[in-house]
Amino acid sequence: MTQLSPILFPRLDDFLLGFIVATSLVALLFFIRFWKSTRDPLFLAFGIFFAVQGVTRSAGLGLQHPNEGAVWIFAVRLLSVLGVLAAILWKNLRR
């Protein structure tokens, strides 16, 4: 695999990160729409997950040298994943 030239594509990482943020926010809108029609907490948990993913990734766009391995970013993303897991368990165990 060839490396893209930083001279020809200096902001490619920012473009791709912006694309990921946009798709996360589109997924958020879909899950919120499903949640509004069903009131199923699982859809709300997935909506919150995608909102957190979009916000934490967009926070990196404003930084000169973003650190994806920062503890606070990892902790917030981990909490959103645990929220989805809790919603899945709650939905399956309440029967």
MMTF fields as JSON, N, C-alpha, C and O atoms, coordinates in Angstrom:
{
  "mmtfVersion": "1.0.0",
  "mmtfProducer": "UNKNOWN",
  "numBonds": 379,
  "numAtoms": 380,
  "numGroups": 95,
  "numChains": 1,
  "numModels": 1,
  "chainsPerModel": [1],
  "groupsPerChain": [95],
  "chainIdList": ["A"],
  "bondAtomList": [4, 2, 8, 6, 12, 10, 16, 14, 20, 18, 24, 22, 28, 26, 32, 30, 36, 34, 40, 38, 44, 42, 48, 46, 52, 50, 56, 54, 60, 58, 64, 62, 68, 66, 72, 70, 76, 74, 80, 78, 84, 82, 88, 86, 92, 90, 96, 94, 100, 98, 104, 102, 108, 106, 112, 110, 116, 114, 120, 118, 124, 122, 128, 126, 132, 130, 136, 134, 140, 138, 144, 142, 148, 146, 152, 150, 156, 154, 160, 158, 164, 162, 168, 166, 172, 170, 176, 174, 180, 178, 184, 182, 188, 186, 192, 190, 196, 194, 200, 198, 204, 202, 208, 206, 212, 210, 216, 214, 220, 218, 224, 222, 228, 226, 232, 230, 236, 234, 240, 238, 244, 242, 248, 246, 252, 250, 256, 254, 260, 258, 264, 262, 268, 266, 272, 270, 276, 274, 280, 278, 284, 282, 288, 286, 292, 290, 296, 294, 300, 298, 304, 302, 308, 306, 312, 310, 316, 314, 320, 318, 324, 322, 328, 326, 332, 330, 336, 334, 340, 338, 344, 342, 348, 346, 352, 350, 356, 354, 360, 358, 364, 362, 368, 366, 372, 370, 376, 374],
  "bondOrderList": [1, 1, 1, 1, 1, 1, 1, 1, 1, 1, 1, 1, 1, 1, 1, 1, 1, 1, 1, 1, 1, 1, 1, 1, 1, 1, 1, 1, 1, 1, 1, 1, 1, 1, 1, 1, 1, 1, 1, 1, 1, 1, 1, 1, 1, 1, 1, 1, 1, 1, 1, 1, 1, 1, 1, 1, 1, 1, 1, 1, 1, 1, 1, 1, 1, 1, 1, 1, 1, 1, 1, 1, 1, 1, 1, 1, 1, 1, 1, 1, 1, 1, 1, 1, 1, 1, 1, 1, 1, 1, 1, 1, 1, 1],
  "groupList": [{"groupName": "MET", "atomNameList": ["N", "CA", "C", "O"], "elementList": ["N", "C", "C", "O"], "formalChargeList": [0, 0, 0, 0], "bondAtomList": [1, 0, 2, 1, 3, 2], "bondOrderList": [1, 1, 2], "singleLetterCode": "M", "chemCompType": "L-PEPTIDE LINKING"}, {"groupName": "THR", "atomNameList": ["N", "CA", "C", "O"], "elementList": ["N", "C", "C", "O"], "formalChargeList": [0, 0, 0, 0], "bondAtomList": [1, 0, 2, 1, 3, 2], "bondOrderList": [1, 1, 2], "singleLetterCode": "T", "chemCompType": "L-PEPTIDE LINKING"}, {"groupName": "GLN", "atomNameList": ["N", "CA", "C", "O"], "elementList": ["N", "C", "C", "O"], "formalChargeList": [0, 0, 0, 0], "bondAtomList": [1, 0, 2, 1, 3, 2], "bondOrderList": [1, 1, 2], "singleLetterCode": "Q", "chemCompType": "L-PEPTIDE LINKING"}, {"groupName": "LEU", "atomNameList": ["N", "CA", "C", "O"], "elementList": ["N", "C", "C", "O"], "formalChargeList": [0, 0, 0, 0], "bondAtomList": [1, 0, 2, 1, 3, 2], "bondOrderList": [1, 1, 2], "singleLetterCode": "L", "chemCompType": "L-PEPTIDE LINKING"}, {"groupName": "SER", "atomNameList": ["N", "CA", "C", "O"], "elementList": ["N", "C", "C", "O"], "formalChargeList": [0, 0, 0, 0], "bondAtomList": [1, 0, 2, 1, 3, 2], "bondOrderList": [1, 1, 2], "singleLetterCode": "S", "chemCompType": "L-PEPTIDE LINKING"}, {"groupName": "PRO", "atomNameList": ["N", "CA", "C", "O"], "elementList": ["N", "C", "C", "O"], "formalChargeList": [0, 0, 0, 0], "bondAtomList": [1, 0, 2, 1, 3, 2], "bondOrderList": [1, 1, 2], "singleLetterCode": "P", "chemCompType": "L-PEPTIDE LINKING"}, {"groupName": "ILE", "atomNameList": ["N", "CA", "C", "O"], "elementList": ["N", "C", "C", "O"], "formalChargeList": [0, 0, 0, 0], "bondAtomList": [1, 0, 2, 1, 3, 2], "bondOrderList": [1, 1, 2], "singleLetterCode": "I", "chemCompType": "L-PEPTIDE LINKING"}, {"groupName": "PHE", "atomNameList": ["N", "CA", "C", "O"], "elementList": ["N", "C", "C", "O"], "formalChargeList": [0, 0, 0, 0], "bondAtomList": [1, 0, 2, 1, 3, 2], "bondOrderList": [1, 1, 2], "singleLetterCode": "F", "chemCompType": "L-PEPTIDE LINKING"}, {"groupName": "ARG", "atomNameList": ["N", "CA", "C", "O"], "elementList": ["N", "C", "C", "O"], "formalChargeList": [0, 0, 0, 0], "bondAtomList": [1, 0, 2, 1, 3, 2], "bondOrderList": [1, 1, 2], "singleLetterCode": "R", "chemCompType": "L-PEPTIDE LINKING"}, {"groupName": "ASP", "atomNameList": ["N", "CA", "C", "O"], "elementList": ["N", "C", "C", "O"], "formalChargeList": [0, 0, 0, 0], "bondAtomList": [1, 0, 2, 1, 3, 2], "bondOrderList": [1, 1, 2], "singleLetterCode": "D", "chemCompType": "L-PEPTIDE LINKING"}, {"groupName": "GLY", "atomNameList": ["N", "CA", "C", "O"], "elementList": ["N", "C", "C", "O"], "formalChargeList": [0, 0, 0, 0], "bondAtomList": [1, 0, 2, 1, 3, 2], "bondOrderList": [1, 1, 2], "singleLetterCode": "G", "chemCompType": "PEPTIDE LINKING"}, {"groupName": "VAL", "atomNameList": ["N", "CA", "C", "O"], "elementList": ["N", "C", "C", "O"], "formalChargeList": [0, 0, 0, 0], "bondAtomList": [1, 0, 2, 1, 3, 2], "bondOrderList": [1, 1, 2], "singleLetterCode": "V", "chemCompType": "L-PEPTIDE LINKING"}, {"groupName": "ALA", "atomNameList": ["N", "CA", "C", "O"], "elementList": ["N", "C", "C", "O"], "formalChargeList": [0, 0, 0, 0], "bondAtomList": [1, 0, 2, 1, 3, 2], "bondOrderList": [1, 1, 2], "singleLetterCode": "A", "chemCompType": "L-PEPTIDE LINKING"}, {"groupName": "TRP", "atomNameList": ["N", "CA", "C", "O"], "elementList": ["N", "C", "C", "O"], "formalChargeList": [0, 0, 0, 0], "bondAtomList": [1, 0, 2, 1, 3, 2], "bondOrderList": [1, 1, 2], "singleLetterCode": "W", "chemCompType": "L-PEPTIDE LINKING"}, {"groupName": "LYS", "atomNameList": ["N", "CA", "C", "O"], "elementList": ["N", "C", "C", "O"], "formalChargeList": [0, 0, 0, 0], "bondAtomList": [1, 0, 2, 1, 3, 2], "bondOrderList": [1, 1, 2], "singleLetterCode": "K", "chemCompType": "L-PEPTIDE LINKING"}, {"groupName": "HIS", "atomNameList": ["N", "CA", "C", "O"], "elementList": ["N", "C", "C", "O"], "formalChargeList": [0, 0, 0, 0], "bondAtomList": [1, 0, 2, 1, 3, 2], "bondOrderList": [1, 1, 2], "singleLetterCode": "H", "chemCompType": "L-PEPTIDE LINKING"}, {"groupName": "ASN", "atomNameList": ["N", "CA", "C", "O"], "elementList": ["N", "C", "C", "O"], "formalChargeList": [0, 0, 0, 0], "bondAtomList": [1, 0, 2, 1, 3, 2], "bondOrderList": [1, 1, 2], "singleLetterCode": "N", "chemCompType": "L-PEPTIDE LINKING"}, {"groupName": "GLU", "atomNameList": ["N", "CA", "C", "O"], "elementList": ["N", "C", "C", "O"], "formalChargeList": [0, 0, 0, 0], "bondAtomList": [1, 0, 2, 1, 3, 2], "bondOrderList": [1, 1, 2], "singleLetterCode": "E", "chemCompType": "L-PEPTIDE LINKING"}],
  "groupTypeList": [0, 1, 2, 3, 4, 5, 6, 3, 7, 5, 8, 3, 9, 9, 7, 3, 3, 10, 7, 6, 11, 12, 1, 4, 3, 11, 12, 3, 3, 7, 7, 6, 8, 7, 13, 14, 4, 1, 8, 9, 5, 3, 7, 3, 12, 7, 10, 6, 7, 7, 12, 11, 2, 10, 11, 1, 8, 4, 12, 10, 3, 10, 3, 2, 15, 5, 16, 17, 10, 12, 11, 13, 6, 7, 12, 11, 8, 3, 3, 4, 11, 3, 10, 11, 3, 12, 12, 6, 3, 13, 14, 16, 3, 8, 8],
  "groupIdList": [1, 2, 3, 4, 5, 6, 7, 8, 9, 10, 11, 12, 13, 14, 15, 16, 17, 18, 19, 20, 21, 22, 23, 24, 25, 26, 27, 28, 29, 30, 31, 32, 33, 34, 35, 36, 37, 38, 39, 40, 41, 42, 43, 44, 45, 46, 47, 48, 49, 50, 51, 52, 53, 54, 55, 56, 57, 58, 59, 60, 61, 62, 63, 64, 65, 66, 67, 68, 69, 70, 71, 72, 73, 74, 75, 76, 77, 78, 79, 80, 81, 82, 83, 84, 85, 86, 87, 88, 89, 90, 91, 92, 93, 94, 95],
  "secStructList": [7, 7, 7, 7, 7, 6, 6, 6, 7, 6, 6, 2, 2, 2, 2, 2, 2, 2, 2, 2, 2, 2, 2, 2, 2, 2, 2, 2, 2, 2, 2, 2, 2, 2, 2, 2, 2, 2, 7, 7, 2, 2, 2, 2, 2, 2, 2, 2, 2, 2, 2, 2, 2, 2, 2, 2, 2, 2, 2, 4, 4, 4, 7, 1, 1, 7, 7, 6, 6, 7, 2, 2, 2, 2, 2, 2, 2, 2, 2, 2, 2, 2, 2, 2, 2, 2, 2, 2, 2, 2, 2, 2, 2, 7, 7],
  "xCoordList": [0.842, 0.0, 0.889, 1.813, 0.605, 1.428, 0.913, -0.29, 1.839, 1.519, 1.092, 1.734, 0.01, -0.409, 0.558, 1.034, 0.831, 1.777, 1.181, 0.087, 1.887, 1.378, 1.407, 0.755, 2.157, 2.198, 0.924, 0.358, 0.471, -0.731, -2.008, -3.001, -2.007, -3.197, -2.888, -2.871, -2.644, -2.215, -3.313, -3.002, -4.57, -5.669, -6.552, -7.723, -6.006, -6.807, -7.286, -8.42, -6.447, -6.86, -8.036, -8.971, -7.993, -9.102, -10.372, -11.466, -10.231, -11.385, -12.023, -13.242, -11.2, -11.73, -12.338, -13.367, -11.72, -12.274, -13.606, -14.538, -13.699, -14.969, -16.041, -17.21, -15.659, -16.603, -17.114, -18.307, -16.231, -16.632, -17.575, -18.559, -17.283, -18.155, -19.535, -20.553, -19.566, -20.849, -21.674, -22.882, -21.038, -21.792, -22.254, -23.317, -21.482, -21.922, -23.161, -24.088, -23.177, -24.33, -25.555, -26.68, -25.362, -26.487, -27.056, -28.274, -26.185, -26.655, -27.408, -28.415, -26.929, -27.629, -29.05, -29.994, -29.215, -30.548, -31.471, -32.65, -30.957, -31.78, -32.217, -33.386, -31.295, -31.652, -32.597, -33.463, -32.45, -33.383, -34.773, -35.778, -34.832, -36.137, -36.792, -37.991, -36.012, -36.56, -36.997, -38.03, -36.213, -36.556, -37.852, -38.675, -38.041, -39.255, -40.496, -41.563, -40.375, -41.552, -41.791, -42.935, -40.751, -40.924, -40.731, -41.228, -40.022, -39.64, -38.841, -38.882, -38.126, -37.263, -35.932, -35.266, -35.534, -34.286, -33.037, -32.008, -33.117, -31.966, -31.629, -30.458, -32.657, -32.413, -31.834, -30.972, -32.302, -31.756, -30.288, -29.468, -29.959, -28.568, -27.662, -26.555, -28.128, -27.328, -27.21, -26.157, -28.27, -28.199, -27.171, -26.388, -27.175, -26.185, -24.779, -23.845, -24.625, -23.319, -22.785, -21.637, -23.612, -23.145, -22.927, -22.048, -23.704, -23.473, -22.121, -21.366, -21.817, -20.53, -19.382, -18.367, -19.537, -18.487, -18.25, -17.106, -19.333, -19.191, -18.561, -17.708, -18.984, -18.463, -16.995, -16.198, -16.626, -15.227, -14.304, -13.163, -14.786, -13.94, -13.849, -12.802, -14.938, -14.876, -14.026, -13.495, -13.889, -13.009, -11.57, -10.797, -11.21, -9.862, -9.598, -8.444, -10.658, -10.467, -9.927, -9.212, -10.254, -9.811, -8.429, -7.9, -7.839, -6.53, -5.42, -5.582, -4.303, -3.156, -2.563, -2.271, -2.382, -1.85, -2.799, -2.573, -3.866, -4.847, -4.255, -3.445, -4.666, -4.203, -5.413, -6.14, -5.629, -6.769, -6.654, -7.654, -5.47, -5.274, -5.392, -5.025, -5.902, -6.062, -7.041, -8.018, -6.764, -7.56, -9.006, -9.915, -9.241, -10.619, -11.428, -12.615, -10.81, -11.525, -11.849, -12.963, -10.88, -11.095, -12.192, -13.044, -12.185, -13.171, -14.583, -15.528, -14.734, -16.059, -16.576, -17.746, -15.724, -16.144, -16.465, -17.417, -15.683, -15.944, -17.293, -18.041, -17.606, -18.901, -20.056, -21.102, -19.882, -20.957, -21.146, -22.276, -20.06, -20.167, -20.808, -21.637, -20.431, -21.038, -22.526, -23.313, -22.914, -24.336, -25.105, -26.223, -24.521, -25.162, -25.253, -26.291, -24.178, -24.211, -25.254, -25.949, -25.371, -26.382, -27.786, -28.66, -28.015, -29.332, -29.656, -30.8, -28.656, -28.876, -29.218, -30.158, -28.46, -28.746, -30.114, -30.862, -30.447, -31.738, -32.879, -33.878, -32.727, -33.788, -33.957, -35.082, -32.856, -32.94, -33.286, -33.855, -32.963, -33.2, -34.533, -34.921, -35.24, -36.506, -37.646, -38.746, -37.419, -38.471, -38.694, -39.541],
  "yCoordList": [-1.171, 0.0, 1.237, 1.351, 2.144, 3.342, 4.417, 4.553, 5.158, 6.26, 7.467, 7.794, 8.133, 9.347, 10.475, 10.595, 11.273, 12.368, 13.465, 13.952, 13.866, 14.971, 16.301, 17.259, 16.364, 17.598, 17.728, 18.815, 16.612, 16.651, 16.634, 17.242, 15.956, 15.807, 16.224, 15.374, 17.504, 17.908, 17.789, 17.615, 17.876, 17.865, 16.629, 16.654, 15.555, 14.36, 13.752, 13.281, 13.752, 13.204, 13.983, 13.391, 15.298, 16.117, 15.851, 15.814, 15.669, 15.375, 14.054, 13.969, 13.025, 11.717, 11.75, 11.119, 12.471, 12.604, 13.351, 12.993, 14.368, 15.078, 14.188, 14.292, 13.314, 12.361, 11.401, 11.097, 10.922, 10.019, 10.736, 10.152, 11.988, 12.768, 12.929, 12.756, 13.259, 13.462, 12.181, 12.216, 11.058, 9.801, 9.395, 8.792, 9.711, 9.435, 10.254, 9.749, 11.496, 12.342, 11.938, 12.074, 11.448, 10.926, 9.68, 9.521, 8.799, 7.613, 8.025, 7.408, 9.063, 9.588, 9.994, 9.657, 10.709, 11.155, 9.981, 10.023, 8.935, 7.756, 7.083, 6.728, 6.903, 6.225, 7.063, 6.51, 8.372, 9.221, 9.154, 9.162, 9.089, 8.945, 7.622, 7.583, 6.531, 5.236, 5.269, 4.701, 5.934, 6.011, 6.79, 6.411, 7.878, 8.674, 7.889, 8.099, 6.991, 6.227, 4.993, 4.554, 4.421, 3.19, 3.374, 2.565, 4.415, 4.643, 3.475, 3.219, 2.779, 1.676, 2.263, 2.967, 1.986, 2.56, 2.111, 2.784, 0.995, 0.532, 1.529, 1.816, 2.053, 3.049, 4.331, 4.964, 4.709, 5.892, 5.676, 6.582, 4.477, 4.175, 4.238, 4.773, 3.695, 3.775, 5.223, 5.624, 6.001, 7.41, 8.156, 8.943, 7.906, 8.54, 8.089, 8.891, 6.8, 6.276, 7.029, 7.474, 7.17, 7.847, 9.341, 9.939, 9.945, 11.352, 11.519, 12.436, 10.634, 10.705, 10.469, 11.163, 9.493, 9.232, 10.455, 10.828, 11.073, 12.248, 13.429, 14.12, 13.659, 14.809, 14.611, 15.539, 13.412, 13.201, 13.229, 13.682, 12.752, 12.815, 14.239, 14.645, 14.998, 16.382, 17.252, 18.272, 16.87, 17.615, 17.545, 18.481, 16.453, 16.314, 17.189, 17.466, 17.627, 18.478, 19.855, 20.47, 20.339, 21.664, 21.698, 22.777, 20.548, 20.496, 20.418, 19.805, 21.039, 21.0, 19.6, 19.109, 18.955, 17.595, 16.747, 16.554, 16.237, 15.475, 14.17, 13.532, 13.793, 12.554, 11.659, 11.818, 10.714, 9.81, 8.897, 8.327, 8.749, 7.88, 8.592, 8.034, 9.823, 10.565, 9.833, 9.243, 9.882, 9.119, 9.591, 8.764, 10.881, 11.364, 10.963, 10.659, 10.954, 10.52, 9.038, 8.618, 8.251, 6.817, 6.542, 5.684, 7.257, 7.024, 7.373, 6.637, 8.475, 8.874, 7.871, 7.491, 7.445, 6.449, 5.115, 4.443, 4.728, 3.484, 3.539, 2.561, 4.661, 4.801, 4.703, 4.14, 5.238, 5.141, 3.705, 3.273, 2.965, 1.552, 0.747, -0.126, 1.033, 0.339, 0.659, -0.192, 1.859, 2.203, 1.376, 0.942, 1.152, 0.304, -1.133, -1.778, -1.638, -3.001, -3.141, -4.155, -2.144, -2.182, -2.182, -2.895, -1.402, -1.372, -2.708, -3.16, -3.339, -4.66, -5.679, -6.458, -5.68, -6.62, -6.354, -7.292, -5.092, -4.754, -5.228, -5.755, -5.038, -5.436, -6.952, -7.444, -7.696, -9.155, -9.822, -10.913, -9.205, -9.841, -9.465, -10.074, -8.497, -8.106, -9.037, -8.898, -9.966, -10.912, -11.947, -12.823],
  "zCoordList": [0.0, 0.0, 0.0, 0.806, -0.897, -0.989, -0.04, 0.186, 0.497, 1.407, 0.581, -0.417, 0.99, 0.297, 0.626, 1.755, -0.344, -0.166, 0.714, 0.428, 1.788, 2.602, 1.863, 2.278, 0.773, -0.014, -0.843, -0.952, -1.431, -2.259, -1.425, -1.823, -0.28, 0.556, 1.995, 2.885, 2.24, 3.59, 4.634, 5.812, 4.259, 5.221, 5.06, 5.438, 4.505, 4.272, 5.581, 5.659, 6.609, 7.899, 8.473, 9.013, 8.358, 8.847, 8.047, 8.609, 6.747, 5.906, 6.314, 6.47, 6.488, 6.87, 8.265, 8.506, 9.175, 10.519, 10.481, 11.201, 9.659, 9.486, 8.895, 9.268, 7.979, 7.397, 8.465, 8.501, 9.332, 10.415, 11.378, 11.833, 11.688, 12.574, 11.942, 12.612, 10.662, 9.983, 9.947, 10.183, 9.657, 9.622, 11.017, 11.16, 12.038, 13.41, 13.749, 14.382, 13.336, 13.63, 12.814, 13.294, 11.599, 10.817, 11.489, 11.568, 11.971, 12.696, 13.954, 14.302, 14.641, 15.818, 15.448, 16.164, 14.35, 13.943, 13.646, 13.996, 13.007, 12.739, 14.032, 14.18, 14.966, 16.21, 17.063, 17.74, 17.044, 17.785, 17.154, 17.865, 15.839, 15.175, 15.55, 15.827, 15.562, 15.964, 17.425, 17.778, 18.276, 19.694, 19.901, 20.734, 19.151, 19.3, 18.914, 19.491, 17.948, 17.526, 18.39, 18.511, 18.995, 19.775, 21.27, 22.053, 21.689, 23.09, 23.668, 24.871, 22.81, 23.235, 23.716, 22.957, 24.961, 25.486, 24.727, 24.783, 24.027, 23.252, 22.141, 21.894, 21.476, 20.432, 21.025, 20.416, 22.197, 22.861, 23.231, 23.079, 23.717, 24.075, 22.844, 22.913, 21.727, 20.501, 20.02, 19.524, 20.161, 19.793, 20.622, 20.091, 21.929, 22.809, 22.444, 22.45, 22.125, 21.723, 20.506, 20.504, 19.479, 18.27, 18.51, 17.89, 19.388, 19.728, 20.406, 20.081, 21.347, 22.05, 21.077, 21.133, 20.187, 19.205, 18.318, 18.058, 17.858, 17.007, 17.723, 17.166, 18.963, 19.715, 20.075, 19.938, 20.533, 20.919, 19.708, 19.806, 18.578, 17.381, 16.839, 16.335, 16.938, 16.462, 17.38, 16.94, 18.636, 19.54, 19.05, 19.255, 18.41, 17.872, 16.659, 16.333, 15.987, 14.816, 15.184, 14.393, 16.361, 16.752, 17.371, 17.638, 17.603, 18.247, 17.21, 16.155, 17.517, 16.605, 16.528, 15.438, 17.676, 17.742, 18.578, 19.772, 17.952, 18.731, 19.242, 18.57, 20.421, 21.032, 21.251, 22.231, 20.335, 20.436, 21.64, 22.077, 22.177, 23.323, 24.656, 25.69, 24.648, 25.898, 26.806, 26.345, 28.088, 29.054, 29.071, 29.143, 29.007, 29.097, 27.875, 27.998, 26.693, 25.489, 25.593, 25.282, 26.028, 26.178, 27.198, 26.968, 28.321, 29.382, 28.913, 29.2, 28.204, 27.72, 26.699, 26.741, 25.792, 24.8, 25.456, 25.06, 26.452, 27.169, 27.881, 27.865, 28.498, 29.163, 28.172, 28.497, 26.979, 25.987, 25.517, 25.292, 25.367, 24.981, 26.106, 25.85, 27.346, 28.482, 28.587, 29.001, 28.221, 28.196, 27.189, 27.468, 26.019, 25.012, 25.518, 25.364, 26.119, 26.656, 27.757, 27.826, 28.608, 29.668, 29.074, 29.567, 28.033, 27.395, 26.734, 26.776, 26.127, 25.519, 26.588, 26.428, 27.678, 28.765, 29.377, 29.651, 29.592, 30.179, 29.29, 29.78, 27.978, 27.047, 27.025, 26.95, 27.09, 26.995, 28.318, 28.315, 29.438, 30.729, 31.361, 32.359, 30.824, 31.444, 31.073, 31.608, 30.188, 29.785, 30.83, 30.659]
}
